[in-house]
């Protein structure tokens, strides 16, 4: 058993194989030299100086998992059941691809001194002195990573400007009416959020932006001792270009509902793989931690011939930003109704999406009980009474019809 990628999904696959009784050899190969670690703390506790590292608490030796770290896999020859690495070919009986995602870079900004990404432990270590210096920081992108970095930078006393080309934060993730209250969180923390601000170029010490809503307007220079780019991530599958594996237009490996790829004996899991969701009637590519925890259990079960259920999770993620705990479960694209639970001007509120009165997604800000109960209703497809579900004083489970 060979697993490529020693992040959350790769490590969890190795652990799940042992948990489920696999006794053969397991080799886990990862490009990063560090002991495998968890990514969410990178933009939270580690940046805030509250934790030094986030290595997984897994005793690989005791589990009989061979770790090969600092080894990049460069190709896959499915007909030979071999992968190529810098250190030579490695044969496999079954291969699990868990190579995650690479951050999208800003054209022209790569290599400009003071420009950073935030995906790896090395990135976080490089960013720590930026925060300590309390300098002016420009964050490109008001998505999840941009918001979490801005939170840490404000806590460290940096002057923070977040530039976002869209007309609101999280434009790709949530509808306008839901993100509208979130824009205020930036100002409240002392960060400046510049919407419609398109980056023209990054130069040492400054970011030049234009007005995306008014192309005739003059460009503007924003002073920047450091620039942090958080504009999304793409599946890390470039090394599979000649493998013959089916890839989505996004670059994700196209997996089936057991997370098998189009190549024999090759699985894909985590940020690098899309899968068909019967629950939501569409193919999902989920770039969140919970998917890298759940998917490996299906992969291990299928390898051992014990997967009785297709992989069809209710996606879940959380974010910690501007002093708030934000959680989301489900997929709201096909919803027909959006209900507010509470006032978004208050510290805690939720949004529930329904389709024919059945909850399909939920966003909870500081309401973890809504999330827990709503997630269960979504999983079990339990219809609710919309009027009661819209009353924040009624527990969601008590709104069941
Ligand atoms: P990855 O964690 O990307 O691991 C893939 C590994 O494969 C990497 O170590 C990479 O070096 C290695 N690799 C890639 N290519 C090769 C190759 N060719 N050869 C060998 N090795 C290779 N999700 C949430 O739900 N909540 C959060 O709060 C949250 N916070 C986050 C904060 C940050 C800063 C980041 C970056 C992500 C966050 N996420 C969060 C997302 C979550 O961490 C990811 O969804 C999860 O890490 C995906 O796990 P993965 O194993 O699929 O991929």
Boltz pocket constraint, residues with backbone or C-beta under 6 A from the ligand:
constraints:
  - pocket:
      binder: B
      contacts: [[A, 4], [A, 5], [A, 6], [A, 7], [A, 8], [A, 9], [A, 10], [A, 29], [A, 30], [A, 31], [A, 32], [A, 37], [A, 38], [A, 39], [A, 40], [A, 41], [A, 42], [A, 43], [A, 71], [A, 72], [A, 73], [A, 74], [A, 98], [A, 99], [A, 100], [A, 101], [A, 118], [A, 119], [A, 120], [A, 145], [A, 236], [A, 239], [A, 269], [A, 270], [A, 271], [A, 272], [A, 286], [A, 287], [A, 288], [A, 289], [A, 290], [A, 292], [A, 316], [A, 317], [A, 318], [A, 319], [A, 320]]
      max_distance: 6.0
